[in-house]
Amino acid sequence: MAITLKMRKMLWGRAANRCAFTGCRRELVIDATQTDDESLIGEECHIVAESPDGPRGDSPLTPEQRDKYGNLVLLCAVHHKVVDDHLGQYTVDHLHQMKKDHESWV
């Protein structure tokens, strides 16, 4: 499966183009310069991994469910790496709460 365009638009829109990591809120769209186009530095991250062998991938979610909005969070590249490297701290429940808190702020 893959993340659909609809899911991508919902994710970016509801996150206000900002990193959902607690305390970050970095803008994830960098403006164009006189010589270069805009740059997207946001990453559409799976809370439960896209595949069973990925970070937090041990789950009964189907492949289709893993690409749905409820299992996605928008992060900057730095925080995507942090949450995937620190699985003990950034559990499924923790990431769902982080996303909920960020969207409430938005």
Sequence and secondary structure as in RCSB ss.txt:
>XXXX:A:sequence
MAITLKMRKMLWGRAANRCAFTGCRRELVIDATQTDDESLIGEECHIVAESPDGPRGDSPLTPEQRDKYGNLVLL
CAVHHKVVDDHLGQYTVDHLHQMKKDHESWV
>XXXX:A:secstr
    HHHHHHHHHHTTTB  STTT  BSEE   SSS  EE EEEEESS SSTTSTT  SS  HHHHTSGGGEEEE
EHHHHHHHHH TTTS HHHHHHHHHHHHHH 
